[in-house]
């Protein structure tokens, strides 16, 4: 994708940046080849360059316009990534980091984003939810139910 294409894509998608590049002028970097990468932030990240004004609630972070209220790689401020662990995806909501479980069979029972969704809800220790433990005669967990 050329920088010209990025310019058009940024303007058409309402990405939150006003880009004032001349078609023949490239931003600092390697000349806009196909190997250019952008951080894995949210969909509102937009590559910025000279004379760029970040709008729509976005903030300039390095070479990007980002929404620090929702971008898990710049949550609350530029360069503050949200942690995530096993079976989870980092989230940023209103500038606060969190996680979302990526597998319905797991949950975040310890409340720590760094450990992710650590609890297997198919075990007797957390059968169907974080607070159900199978004890006594019902020591098996089958489909979220102690038996």
Buried (B, 14 or more C-beta within 10 A) or exposed (E): EBBBEBBEBBEEEEBBBBBEBEEEEBBEEEEBEEEBEEBEBBEBBBBBBEEBEBEEEBBBBEBBBBBBBBBBBBBBEBEBBBBBBBBBBBBBEEBEBBBEBEEEEBBBBBEEBEBBBBBBBBEBEBBBEBEBBBEEEBEEBEEEEBE
